[in-house]
Amino acid sequence: VAQLWRIKGLYDLAAHWLAVGVTTAQELDDSVGEALALSHLGGIAQQKGDIGVAEGHWRRGLDLAYDADDDDTILTLLTQLGDLADDRGQLTMAEMYWRQGLTLAESKGKTEAKIGLLTFLGHLLRKRGNYKQAEMNYREALDLAESVDNKRLRLNLMTDLGHLFAARDDYAGAQGYYQSALGLAEGLGYRERISYLSVYYGDMLFYQGQWDEAARYYGRGLFLAQEMGHRGNQSLVLGQLGQLALVQGKLAEAASLWPDALALAKAVQNPEQICVILGYQGDCWLIQEQYEKGEEVVKEAVNVALQMGHNGLICASLYRLGMLAMLAGKEDEALVAFKDSEKIAEEVGLRRWLALGWWGQAQLMAQGGGVAEARELGERAAEVLEQLGHYGAAEVRAWLQQL
């Protein structure tokens, strides 16, 4: 009963029935039943942003599962605790939980658990920029999911492959995976998934300059997130709506959306989303020529990204820092930031940030009188952005024409 309410996004009703389940299991001295109920209660707490409560439920549940020597419940709780650590940016701790679970799943022949753990370890590889190994993890997991005909796991992996292709700046490829995942989520009636997949699908439209269509998907995602009271998804959508407003020149609208988005991200302790929104706020200060204010928030974003070890966000934050420093007349600081971003982007294959790092350096060259060198590097940047279908290519081309 609780799971039915949870799928529908009615978390308070689901939590009520799970609390009844915990009490009943205690009365029956059923450790496994209590651990399972605590697992689900923790899941609801996480979805509502009550991170400390979720962790408490899961740690207690894991102790009970180990006492009962119940492999399935142990695997579930190790997976959940790893997910929680990942959300907090504690990647090493997340890896510890998931590798422990993968070892158990392989030794006990638990195929579905193995699929989930391969997937989560793929997330870590993706965040660290090891896209080739991440894709291998995802595809191995997808083959296993198809072999057991599990639509829920297929949905997860279609989503993850979408994230992977998006991280590689292959927007059309990512869009295809997100579209497939949305179809599966709609068929399964998973409203939470529909909410955030609508946002990710909208992101791919946004990057390709299809802003009206992006706004339509963002609106759908926000409606569902607000209806369910899902703070994490609300933060995600508000952040992207702010970025959409910014590129359309609606500065006041963008600036009004981000404080709420940031507060929600902090409430659910999501450092990745915090970093993204701080970056967007830096963009807004840059456009308003408030460079010192922009540097302040973007330096915070750099620190958050470095603590997480998230290469994509490190590159994005360093690029923004370079732009702000350059416009503030701090050419030496700008060059260091652009080169640092370029170096990481080249090492892990982040073509968008590689191209934007080149463009930043080209602008510095032009300011220093090296117009020929600036034009050559700017052309390289524009070509890569055009290959990616990124809307920023037009801005670089316009700049080149003015040289």
C-alpha positions in Angstrom: 0.0 0.0 0.0 2.8 2.4 0.9 4.6 1.8 -2.3 1.5 2.6 -4.3 1.2 6.0 -2.5 4.9 6.6 -3.0 4.8 6.0 -6.8 1.9 8.5 -7.0 4.0 11.1 -5.2 1.8 11.1 -2.0 4.7 10.8 0.4 3.0 11.6 3.6 0.4 8.8 3.1 3.2 6.4 2.1 5.2 7.3 5.2 2.2 6.7 7.5 1.8 3.1 6.3 5.5 2.4 6.4 5.6 3.6 10.0 2.8 1.2 10.8 4.9 -1.5 9.1 7.9 -0.7 11.3 5.8 -1.0 14.4 4.2 -4.2 13.3 7.5 -5.8 12.4 8.9 -4.9 15.8 5.9 -6.5 17.5 6.5 -9.6 15.5 10.3 -9.5 16.1 10.7 -9.5 12.2 14.1 -7.9 11.6 13.9 -8.2 7.9 10.4 -6.7 7.7 11.5 -3.8 9.9 14.7 -3.2 7.8 12.6 -3.2 4.5 10.2 -0.7 6.0 13.1 1.5 7.1 14.6 1.3 3.7 11.4 2.7 2.1 11.0 5.3 4.9 14.5 6.5 4.2 13.7 6.7 0.5 10.8 9.0 1.2 12.8 11.1 3.5 15.5 11.5 0.8 12.9 12.5 -1.8 11.5 15.1 0.6 15.0 16.4 1.3 15.2 15.1 4.9 18.7 13.8 4.4 19.7 13.2 8.1 16.4 11.3 8.7 17.0 9.1 5.6 20.6 8.2 6.7 19.3 7.3 10.2 16.7 5.0 8.8 19.1 3.3 6.4 21.9 2.8 8.9 19.5 1.2 11.4 18.0 -0.9 8.6 21.5 -2.1 7.5 22.3 -3.2 11.0 19.1 -5.2 11.2 19.7 -6.8 7.8 23.2 -7.9 8.7 21.9 -9.3 12.0 19.3 -11.3 10.0 21.9 -12.2 7.3 19.4 -11.1 4.6 21.4 -10.5 1.4 18.7 -8.8 -0.6 18.0 -6.2 2.1 21.7 -5.7 2.7 22.2 -5.0 -1.0 19.3 -2.5 -1.0 20.6 -0.6 1.9 24.2 -0.5 0.7 22.9 0.9 -2.6 20.9 3.5 -0.8 23.7 4.7 1.5 26.0 5.0 -1.5 23.4 7.0 -3.3 23.1 9.3 -0.3 26.9 9.8 -0.1 27.0 10.5 -3.8 24.3 13.2 -3.4 26.4 14.8 -0.7 29.5 14.8 -3.0 31.2 12.1 -0.9 32.3 10.1 -3.9 34.9 7.9 -2.2 32.4 6.9 0.5 29.8 6.2 -2.2 32.3 4.0 -4.1 33.0 2.1 -0.9 29.3 1.2 -0.3 28.7 0.3 -4.0 31.8 -1.9 -4.4 31.0 -3.7 -1.2 27.5 -4.3 -2.6 28.8 -5.4 -6.1 31.1 -8.0 -4.5 28.1 -9.4 -2.5 25.8 -9.4 -5.6 28.3 -11.2 -7.8 29.1 -13.8 -5.1 25.4 -14.5 -4.5 24.2 -14.4 -8.2 21.9 -11.4 -7.6 21.5 -10.1 -11.1 19.2 -7.2 -10.5 21.3 -5.9 -7.6 24.4 -6.2 -9.8 22.7 -4.1 -12.5 22.0 -1.4 -10.0 25.5 -1.4 -8.6 27.2 -1.4 -12.0 25.0 1.6 -12.8 25.9 3.6 -9.7 29.6 2.9 -10.2 29.1 4.1 -13.7 27.8 7.4 -12.3 31.1 7.9 -10.3 33.1 7.1 -13.4 31.1 9.7 -15.4 31.5 12.4 -12.8 35.3 11.8 -12.7 35.4 12.1 -16.5 36.1 8.4 -17.3 33.4 8.3 -19.9 34.6 5.2 -21.8 34.5 3.0 -18.7 31.2 4.5 -17.5 29.6 3.6 -20.9 31.0 0.1 -20.6 29.4 -0.2 -17.1 26.0 1.2 -18.3 25.9 -1.1 -21.4 26.8 -4.2 -19.4 24.0 -3.3 -17.0 21.6 -2.6 -19.8 22.3 -6.0 -21.4 21.5 -7.6 -18.0 18.4 -5.6 -17.6 17.1 -6.6 -21.0 17.9 -10.3 -20.2 15.6 -10.2 -17.2 13.0 -7.9 -18.9 13.1 -5.3 -16.1 11.5 -2.1 -17.4 12.4 -0.1 -14.2 16.1 -0.9 -14.6 15.9 -0.2 -18.3 14.4 3.2 -17.5 17.3 3.9 -15.1 19.9 3.0 -17.7 18.3 4.9 -20.6 18.4 7.9 -18.2 22.1 7.3 -17.3 23.1 6.9 -21.0 21.3 10.2 -21.6 23.4 11.8 -18.9 26.6 10.3 -20.3 26.0 11.6 -23.8 25.0 15.0 -22.4 28.3 15.1 -20.5 30.1 14.4 -23.8 28.1 17.3 -25.3 26.3 15.0 -27.7 23.0 16.7 -27.3 21.1 14.8 -30.1 22.3 11.5 -28.7 21.3 12.4 -25.2 17.9 13.6 -26.4 17.2 10.2 -27.9 18.0 8.4 -24.7 16.0 10.8 -22.5 13.0 10.5 -24.9 13.1 6.7 -24.6 13.4 7.0 -20.8 10.4 9.4 -20.7 8.3 6.9 -22.6 9.2 4.1 -20.2 8.5 6.4 -17.2 5.1 7.4 -18.6 4.2 3.8 -19.2 5.2 2.9 -15.6 3.4 5.9 -14.1 6.6 7.1 -12.4 5.7 10.8 -11.8 8.9 11.7 -10.1 10.9 10.4 -13.0 8.7 12.1 -15.5 9.3 15.3 -13.6 13.1 15.3 -13.8 13.3 13.6 -17.2 11.2 16.5 -18.6 13.9 18.9 -17.3 16.8 16.9 -18.8 15.0 16.6 -22.1 14.3 20.3 -22.0 18.1 20.9 -21.3 19.0 19.2 -24.6 16.5 21.4 -26.5 17.9 24.5 -24.6 21.5 23.7 -25.6 20.4 23.4 -29.2 18.7 26.8 -29.1 15.1 25.5 -29.1 14.1 27.7 -26.2 10.3 27.7 -26.6 10.2 23.9 -26.6 12.6 23.7 -23.7 10.4 26.0 -21.7 7.4 23.7 -22.3 9.3 20.7 -20.9 10.6 22.7 -17.9 7.1 23.8 -17.1 5.9 20.2 -17.1 8.7 19.2 -14.8 8.0 22.1 -12.4 4.3 21.3 -12.2 4.9 17.7 -11.2 7.7 18.6 -8.8 5.5 21.2 -7.0 2.5 18.8 -7.0 4.6 16.1 -5.3 6.5 18.5 -3.0 9.8 17.2 -4.4 12.3 19.9 -3.4 15.2 18.4 -5.3 13.3 18.5 -8.6 11.9 21.9 -7.9 15.5 23.2 -7.4 16.5 21.6 -10.7 13.7 23.2 -12.7 13.9 26.6 -11.2 17.7 26.7 -11.9 17.1 25.8 -15.5 14.2 28.3 -15.9 16.6 31.0 -14.6 19.2 30.1 -17.1 16.6 30.1 -19.9 15.5 33.6 -18.8 19.1 34.8 -18.7 19.9 33.8 -22.3 16.7 35.5 -23.4 17.8 38.7 -21.7 15.3 38.6 -18.8 17.8 39.4 -16.1 15.3 40.3 -13.4 13.3 37.1 -13.9 16.5 35.0 -13.8 17.7 36.7 -10.7 14.4 36.1 -9.0 14.4 32.3 -9.6 17.9 31.4 -8.4 17.6 32.2 -4.7 14.8 29.8 -4.3 16.6 27.2 -6.4 19.7 27.6 -4.3 17.8 27.4 -1.0 16.1 24.2 -2.1 19.4 22.6 -3.3 21.0 23.4 0.1 18.0 22.1 1.9 18.4 18.7 0.2 22.2 18.9 0.5 22.8 18.5 -3.2 26.3 20.0 -3.9 26.1 19.4 -7.7 23.0 21.5 -8.0 24.4 24.1 -5.6 27.4 24.4 -7.9 25.3 24.7 -11.0 23.2 27.5 -9.6 26.1 29.4 -8.2 27.6 29.3 -11.8 24.3 30.7 -13.2 24.4 33.5 -10.7 27.9 34.3 -11.8 26.7 34.5 -15.4 24.0 37.0 -14.3 26.5 39.2 -12.5 28.8 39.1 -15.5 26.1 40.4 -17.8 25.4 43.2 -15.3 29.2 44.0 -15.3 29.3 43.3 -11.5 32.5 41.3 -11.8 33.5 41.2 -8.2 30.1 39.9 -7.1 30.4 37.3 -9.9 33.9 36.2 -8.9 32.7 35.7 -5.3 29.9 33.3 -6.2 31.9 31.5 -8.9 34.9 31.0 -6.6 32.4 29.3 -4.2 31.3 27.1 -7.1 34.9 26.2 -7.9 35.4 25.1 -4.3 32.3 23.0 -4.3 33.2 21.3 -7.6 36.7 20.6 -6.5 35.4 19.0 -3.2 33.2 16.7 -5.3 35.8 15.9 -7.9 33.3 16.6 -10.6 35.4 17.4 -13.7 32.6 18.9 -15.8 31.6 21.3 -13.1 35.3 22.2 -12.3 35.8 23.1 -16.0 32.5 25.1 -16.1 33.4 27.0 -13.0 37.0 27.7 -14.0 35.8 29.0 -17.4 33.3 31.3 -15.7 36.0 32.5 -13.3 38.3 33.2 -16.3 35.6 35.3 -18.1 34.9 37.4 -15.0 38.6 38.0 -14.3 39.2 38.9 -18.0 36.4 41.5 -18.0 37.6 42.9 -14.6 41.0 43.5 -16.2 42.8 40.7 -14.4 44.3 39.1 -17.5 46.9 36.9 -15.7 44.2 35.4 -13.4 41.9 34.9 -16.4 44.6 33.1 -18.4 45.4 30.7 -15.5 41.7 29.9 -15.1 41.2 29.3 -18.9 44.3 27.1 -19.2 43.3 25.0 -16.1 39.8 24.5 -17.6 41.3 23.6 -21.0 43.7 21.1 -19.4 41.0 19.2 -17.5 38.6 19.3 -20.5 41.3 17.9 -22.8 42.2 15.1 -20.4 38.7 13.8 -20.0 37.2 14.7 -23.4 34.9 17.6 -22.5 34.7 19.2 -25.9 32.4 22.1 -25.0 34.6 23.3 -22.2 37.7 22.7 -24.3 36.3 25.0 -27.0 35.1 27.6 -24.6 38.5 27.6 -22.9 40.1 28.3 -26.3 37.6 31.1 -27.0 38.5 32.7 -23.6 42.2 32.5 -24.4 41.5 33.9 -27.9 39.8 36.9 -26.4 42.9 37.5 -24.2 45.2 37.2 -27.2 43.1 39.8 -29.1 43.2 42.2 -26.2 47.0 41.8 -26.2 47.3 42.6 -29.9 47.8 39.0 -31.2 44.8 39.2 -33.6 46.1 36.5 -36.0 46.6 34.0 -33.2 43.3 34.9 -31.6 41.5 34.4 -34.9 43.0 30.9 -35.3 42.1 29.8 -31.8 38.7 31.3 -32.1 38.0 29.4 -35.4 38.9 26.2 -33.7 36.5 27.0 -30.8 33.7 27.9 -33.2 34.2 24.7 -35.3 33.9 22.4 -32.2 30.8 24.2 -30.9 29.2 24.0 -34.3 30.0 20.2 -34.4 28.3 19.9 -31.1 25.3 22.0 -32.2 25.8 24.3 -29.2 24.1 27.7 -29.3 27.4 29.4 -28.2 28.9 28.8 -31.7 26.9 31.8 -33.0 28.4 34.1 -30.3 31.9 33.0 -31.2 31.3 33.5 -34.9 29.9 37.0 -34.2 33.0 37.8 -32.2 35.3 36.6 -35.0 33.6 38.8 -37.5 34.3 41.8 -35.3 38.1 41.1 -35.1 
